[in-house]
């Protein structure tokens, strides 16, 4: 059961000193979204339950509505009699095509705008937090501190929807997929190195062929990595110029941000497993 947002009423009668509580709630919204969506596939993130928004569209909507909160803070600051009205048809959200964007970009945009809102609220003193204008739909006086409370309540409404969609999608996991390395795209980010990749929701795996003499410069990345040498022999350079030779059947475990480079002493085939996944690692950024 879900209460309609437009059917809710609000009592803006709390002290301005409660602003710290509302800021904490606003600050924690992206963390709650991240926790709710962890491990979901792009298909699950963009699936619409019936005529309702997908998870990505709910997140994008929060990004759009924070723009309205910022505008209303501007209006309070200049003493406007009435605040701007929300578009109850949510045309900006529908037209933004959030489902066509990578989820990480949608979430990052929401986080950036939320940071701006929090900075603006933090800069207001008690007098500024108490300035009053009229909310156009509720037809009730609204202060800057009330905007923070209203935004936090709006977050809860949409994050609850995100959690419901995420829970339902986990009950119907994505189907297993069988692939062949030779059928996947091949790229060569550096000389004498060829790579096929599969990028999943929580991990990715790269099938890499290092021709003899191939040298991968020392680099580091946030991803944890397991380098599984299937054939050949590879000399790895680690922190403090430590050298480690791994032959067929060996595995090198590299924690996140651990510096490492490689030299193929023989032509070698290596399976690299990374978590979390990313579109690029150190060798792509050179």
DRENKESE-741696 format. One record per residue (C-alpha): x, y, z; residue in three letters. Coordinates in steps of 0.02 Angstrom, whole numbers, padded with zeros to 5 digits. Layout:
ATOM       X       Y       Z  residuo
ATOM       X       Y       Z      Ala
...
This chain:
ATOM       X       Y       Z  residuo
ATOM   00000   00000   00000      Unk
ATOM   00067   00170  -00048      Unk
ATOM   00003   00340   00008      Unk
ATOM  -00017   00467  -00132      Unk
ATOM   00107   00609  -00114      Unk
ATOM  -00021   00739  -00168      Unk
ATOM  -00141   00680  -00034      Unk
ATOM  -00022   00717   00108      Unk
ATOM  -00034   00868   00223      Unk
ATOM   00111   00946   00317      Unk
ATOM   00125   01042   00480      Unk
ATOM   00271   01164   00468      Unk
ATOM   00273   01204   00653      Unk
ATOM   00442   01140   00714      Unk
ATOM   00588   01249   00772      Unk
ATOM   00721   01303   00646      Unk
ATOM   00850   01215   00755      Unk
ATOM   00787   01051   00683      Unk
ATOM   00875   01093   00520      Unk
ATOM   01023   00981   00566      Unk
ATOM   00906   00829   00572      Unk
ATOM   00836   00869   00401      Unk
ATOM   01010   00898   00328      Unk
ATOM   01063   00728   00394      Unk
ATOM   00915   00646   00308      Unk
ATOM   00951   00737   00145      Unk
ATOM   01135   00690   00154      Unk
ATOM   01095   00507   00177      Unk
ATOM   00977   00490   00029      Unk
ATOM   01107   00440  -00101      Unk
ATOM   01180   00311   00018      Unk
ATOM   01008   00234   00040      Unk
ATOM   00983   00230  -00148      Unk
ATOM   01154   00148  -00172      Unk
ATOM   01114   00015  -00042      Unk
ATOM   00943  -00020  -00120      Unk
ATOM   01011  -00038  -00297      Unk
ATOM   01172  -00133  -00261      Unk
ATOM   01188  -00281  -00379      Unk
ATOM   01042  -00236  -00491      Unk
ATOM   01065  -00257  -00678      Unk
ATOM   01036  -00114  -00801      Unk
ATOM   00877  -00205  -00853      Unk
ATOM   00812  -00204  -00674      Unk
ATOM   00861  -00021  -00651      Unk
ATOM   00765   00035  -00805      Unk
ATOM   00613  -00080  -00794      Unk
ATOM   00448   00012  -00771      Unk
ATOM   00319  -00073  -00659      Unk
ATOM   00165  -00046  -00764      Unk
ATOM   00145   00140  -00803      Unk
ATOM   00256   00194  -00659      Unk
ATOM   00435   00255  -00660      Unk
ATOM   00586   00143  -00658      Unk
ATOM   00717   00153  -00522      Unk
ATOM   00824   00265  -00632      Unk
ATOM   00679   00380  -00664      Unk
ATOM   00641   00395  -00478      Unk
ATOM   00823   00444  -00448      Unk
ATOM   00819   00565  -00594      Unk
ATOM   00658   00641  -00524      Unk
ATOM   00747   00681  -00360      Unk
ATOM   00879   00771  -00464      Unk
ATOM   00744   00872  -00552      Unk
ATOM   00651   00916  -00392      Unk
ATOM   00809   00976  -00304      Unk
ATOM   00816   01111  -00438      Unk
ATOM   00644   01168  -00379      Unk
ATOM   00702   01169  -00197      Unk
ATOM   00850   01279  -00246      Unk
ATOM   00736   01396  -00342      Unk
ATOM   00621   01412  -00192      Unk
ATOM   00768   01455  -00079      Unk
ATOM   00809   01596  -00201      Unk
ATOM   00629   01656  -00194      Unk
ATOM   00629   01657  -00004      Unk
ATOM   00791   01754  -00003      Unk
ATOM   00718   01893  -00111      Unk
ATOM   00554   01898  -00016      Unk
ATOM   00435   01825  -00145      Unk
ATOM   00255   01815  -00087      Unk
ATOM   00226   01644  -00163      Unk
ATOM   00346   01504  -00208      Unk
ATOM   00357   01425  -00381      Unk
ATOM   00237   01283  -00410      Unk
ATOM   00293   01107  -00450      Unk
ATOM   00245   01033  -00617      Unk
ATOM   00123   00902  -00557      Unk
ATOM   00134   00815  -00727      Unk
ATOM   00321   00792  -00699      Unk
ATOM   00358   00831  -00880      Unk
ATOM   00543   00864  -00847      Unk
ATOM   00566   00689  -00776      Unk
ATOM   00471   00605  -00917      Unk
ATOM   00565   00704  -01051      Unk
ATOM   00739   00683  -00976      Unk
ATOM   00755   00502  -01039      Unk
ATOM   00845   00446  -00883      Unk
ATOM   00825   00264  -00936      Unk
ATOM   00938   00297  -01085      Unk
ATOM   01081   00357  -00975      Unk
ATOM   01203   00251  -00872      Unk
ATOM   01138   00233  -00695      Unk
ATOM   01304   00294  -00622      Unk
ATOM   01284   00458  -00716      Unk
ATOM   01104   00482  -00658      Unk
ATOM   01154   00449  -00478      Unk
ATOM   01307   00561  -00489      Unk
ATOM   01203   00705  -00558      Unk
ATOM   01079   00684  -00416      Unk
ATOM   01221   00682  -00289      Unk
ATOM   01299   00841  -00362      Unk
ATOM   01135   00937  -00355      Unk
ATOM   01098   00871  -00181      Unk
ATOM   01270   00933  -00125      Unk
ATOM   01225   01105  -00193      Unk
ATOM   01062   01104  -00096      Unk
ATOM   01150   01053   00065      Unk
ATOM   01280   01189   00043      Unk
ATOM   01144   01319   00020      Unk
ATOM   01051   01261   00175      Unk
ATOM   01212   01259   00278      Unk
ATOM   01245   01441   00232      Unk
ATOM   01078   01501   00306      Unk
ATOM   01070   01572   00481      Unk
ATOM   00917   01563   00594      Unk
ATOM   00841   01720   00521      Unk
ATOM   00861   01658   00342      Unk
ATOM   00791   01487   00388      Unk
ATOM   00637   01575   00460      Unk
ATOM   00593   01679   00307      Unk
ATOM   00417   01640   00249      Unk
ATOM   00326   01628   00083      Unk
ATOM   00170   01535   00029      Unk
ATOM   00173   01360  -00043      Unk
ATOM   00063   01367  -00200      Unk
ATOM  -00019   01195  -00187      Unk
ATOM  -00032   01178   00001      Unk
ATOM  -00079   01362   00023      Unk
ATOM   00017   01368   00186      Unk
ATOM   00167   01472   00244      Unk
ATOM   00333   01387   00207      Unk
ATOM   00506   01429   00275      Unk
ATOM   00678   01378   00214      Unk
ATOM   00688   01250   00354      Unk
ATOM   00520   01183   00294      Unk
ATOM   00592   01160   00119      Unk
ATOM   00727   01049   00196      Unk
ATOM   00595   00947   00287      Unk
ATOM   00484   00938   00132      Unk
ATOM   00632   00879   00027      Unk
ATOM   00675   00744   00154      Unk
ATOM   00495   00682   00156      Unk
ATOM   00493   00682  -00034      Unk
ATOM   00654   00580  -00033      Unk
ATOM   00574   00451   00082      Unk
ATOM   00424   00437  -00034      Unk
ATOM   00531   00397  -00187      Unk
ATOM   00664   00293  -00100      Unk
ATOM   00525   00183  -00031      Unk
ATOM   00466   00158  -00210      Unk
ATOM   00644   00118  -00264      Unk
ATOM   00660  -00011  -00125      Unk
ATOM   00496  -00093  -00176      Unk
ATOM   00549  -00107  -00358      Unk
ATOM   00721  -00171  -00310      Unk
ATOM   00647  -00304  -00194      Unk
ATOM   00529  -00363  -00330      Unk
ATOM   00668  -00374  -00459      Unk
ATOM   00774  -00480  -00343      Unk
ATOM   00634  -00607  -00334      Unk
ATOM   00647  -00626  -00522      Unk
ATOM   00834  -00629  -00558      Unk
ATOM   00901  -00599  -00732      Unk
ATOM   00925  -00757  -00836      Unk
ATOM   01094  -00839  -00852      Unk
ATOM   01187  -00802  -01013      Unk
ATOM   01310  -00915  -01104      Unk
ATOM   01446  -00824  -01203      Unk
ATOM   01603  -00868  -01301      Unk
ATOM   01758  -00760  -01289      Unk
ATOM   01784  -00761  -01477      Unk
ATOM   01610  -00689  -01504      Unk
ATOM   01640  -00539  -01390      Unk
ATOM   01715  -00372  -01447      Unk
ATOM   01904  -00368  -01454      Unk
ATOM   02006  -00215  -01408      Unk
ATOM   02191  -00177  -01390      Unk
ATOM   02216  -00038  -01261      Unk
ATOM   02406  -00053  -01270      Unk
ATOM   02531  -00129  -01392      Unk
ATOM   02545  -00320  -01395      Unk
ATOM   02390  -00339  -01284      Unk
ATOM   02220  -00401  -01342      Unk
ATOM   02067  -00406  -01231      Unk
ATOM   01888  -00472  -01225      Unk
ATOM   01778  -00417  -01079      Unk
ATOM   01614  -00459  -00993      Unk
ATOM   01551  -00322  -00878      Unk
ATOM   01422  -00375  -00750      Unk
ATOM   01330  -00283  -00613      Unk
ATOM   01450  -00328  -00471      Unk
ATOM   01606  -00389  -00561      Unk
ATOM   01689  -00399  -00730      Unk
ATOM   01809  -00521  -00811      Unk
ATOM   01936  -00489  -00948      Unk
ATOM   02014  -00622  -01061      Unk
ATOM   02184  -00551  -01104      Unk
ATOM   02319  -00611  -01222      Unk
ATOM   02491  -00537  -01186      Unk
ATOM   02614  -00563  -01328      Unk
ATOM   02793  -00598  -01276      Unk
ATOM   02877  -00434  -01230      Unk
ATOM   02713  -00344  -01195      Unk
ATOM   02741  -00221  -01054      Unk
ATOM   02598  -00150  -00952      Unk
ATOM   02659   00006  -00860      Unk
ATOM   02636   00016  -00673      Unk
ATOM   02463   00081  -00632      Unk
ATOM   02329   00067  -00497      Unk
ATOM   02139   00070  -00489      Unk
ATOM   02002   00061  -00360      Unk
ATOM   01946  -00112  -00418      Unk
ATOM   02004  -00267  -00326      Unk
ATOM   02085  -00383  -00455      Unk
ATOM   02128  -00567  -00473      Unk
ATOM   02251  -00602  -00615      Unk
ATOM   02235  -00787  -00661      Unk
ATOM   02374  -00843  -00779      Unk
ATOM   02307  -00982  -00890      Unk
ATOM   02461  -01004  -00998      Unk
ATOM   02633  -00928  -01018      Unk
ATOM   02734  -00831  -00891      Unk
ATOM   02710  -00652  -00828      Unk
ATOM   02824  -00547  -00720      Unk
ATOM   02727  -00424  -00614      Unk
ATOM   02801  -00266  -00539      Unk
ATOM   02719  -00223  -00373      Unk
ATOM   02739  -00087  -00241      Unk
ATOM   02917  -00034  -00200      Unk
ATOM   02976  -00116  -00363      Unk
ATOM   02946  -00292  -00295      Unk
ATOM   02951  -00422  -00435      Unk
ATOM   02835  -00573  -00441      Unk
ATOM   02834  -00705  -00579      Unk
ATOM   02670  -00798  -00605      Unk
ATOM   02663  -00949  -00720      Unk
ATOM   02518  -01050  -00792      Unk
ATOM   02402  -01105  -00651      Unk
ATOM   02452  -00960  -00538      Unk
ATOM   02344  -00818  -00472      Unk
ATOM   02396  -00645  -00413      Unk
ATOM   02275  -00555  -00296      Unk
ATOM   02285  -00365  -00305      Unk
ATOM   02184  -00264  -00177      Unk
ATOM   02107  -00100  -00234      Unk
ATOM   02233   00040  -00268      Unk
ATOM   02381  -00081  -00262      Unk
ATOM   02511  -00024  -00391      Unk
ATOM   02557  -00156  -00519      Unk
ATOM   02630  -00177  -00692      Unk
ATOM   02668  -00329  -00800      Unk
ATOM   02795  -00396  -00924      Unk
ATOM   02754  -00549  -01030      Unk
ATOM   02909  -00661  -01019      Unk
ATOM   02816  -00778  -01138      Unk
ATOM   02656  -00756  -01235      Unk
ATOM   02525  -00777  -01099      Unk
ATOM   02337  -00788  -01078      Unk
ATOM   02269  -00708  -00920      Unk
ATOM   02095  -00699  -00848      Unk
ATOM   02076  -00538  -00747      Unk
ATOM   01929  -00530  -00628      Unk
ATOM   01883  -00357  -00560      Unk
ATOM   01762  -00299  -00427      Unk
ATOM   01673  -00182  -00434      Unk
ATOM   01654  -00172  -00622      Unk
ATOM   01700  -00016  -00719      Unk
ATOM   01709   00037  -00899      Unk
ATOM   01895   00071  -00880      Unk
ATOM   02044   00018  -00777      Unk
ATOM   02220   00086  -00767      Unk
ATOM   02274   00029  -00939      Unk
ATOM   02126   00116  -01021      Unk
ATOM   02170   00282  -00943      Unk
ATOM   02348   00293  -01004      Unk
